[in-house]
Amino acid sequence: MAKPSRPSLLGSIQSDMPETPAPAAVVPIAQPKPAPVKSDVVKSTVYLHPLVHRKLKEIAFTKDCKIHDLLMDGVSRILVEHGYPTVDELKQK
């Protein structure tokens, strides 16, 4: 005599669920982003000690500017010290 099959929990759940048709809404496919335009700026990373970064933040806050502005001022001073034009003068060329 064959053994009766065991009841399936998944089968009982599926049999209780009404069949619903698939939604007819069309989901738009995400368009690929266009390639970025090549910038005229080269990115560089500066590693700073946390205390140096804090002091630069304080100076920038008191001068109402950004740390980037302070760094660019420093780069201009180094260029002039070595006999080159400033950053602003180089940008104009």
N, C-alpha and C positions, 0 to 999 in steps of 0.2 A: 504494500500500500504506500502510495506517495505521500510525502509530508506536505501539508499545506504551506504556502509561502507566507512569510512574516509580513505584517502590515508595515508600510513604509511611511515615515513621517513626512517626507518630501512629497510623496504621492498624495497623501491626504490634504496637504496644503495646496497643492496644485489643483486638485479637483474642486476645492472650495472657492478658488479664485475665478471670477468671471473673465472671459477672454475679452480683451480690449484691443481694438485695432491700433495699429501704429499711427502716431500723430502725422498729420499731413504737412505740418509746418516744415519749411525748408530752412536749414541752418546755413548761414553764409560761411564760406570758407575764408579763413584769415588770409589776407593778401600778404605776400612777402614784402618786407620793408625795402624801400629803395636803397641802393648803395649810398653811403654817406659821401658828401662832397669833400674832396680833399682840402684840408685846412692849410692855411699859410702859417700855421703855428706848430712847432715841435713840442711835444710834451716831455717833461722831465720830472723825475722824482727827487725830492730832497728829504733826507733822513735827519731829523732834529731830535736832540735830547728833549724830554718832556718839559724841563724847566726853561729851555731856550724857546720852545714853542709857546709856553705860557707868557714869557716876557714879550715875545713878538705880538701875541694877542693883546696884551695890555697896551703896548705902544700903538698898535693899529686902532684900538678903541679910543685912546686919547687923541689921536690924530684924525679920527673919523675916516679911516680908510681900511683896506683889507691887507692881510699878511702878504698877499701877492704883490701889492703895490710897494710894500717895504722891500721885498726880495728883488723886484725889478729895479728899484732905486739902488740897491747894493750891486746888482749886476752892472748897471750903468757906471757906477763909481769904479768898479774893477776894470771895465773897458777903458775908461778915460785914463786910469792909472797906468795902463799898458799902451797908451798912445792910440787908441781906437775911438771912433765916434760913439756917442751914447746910444742907448737902445732906441730912443725916439728918432735920432738922426739916421740910424740904420733902417728903421721901418719906412722912412720916407724915400729911400733909394729904390 
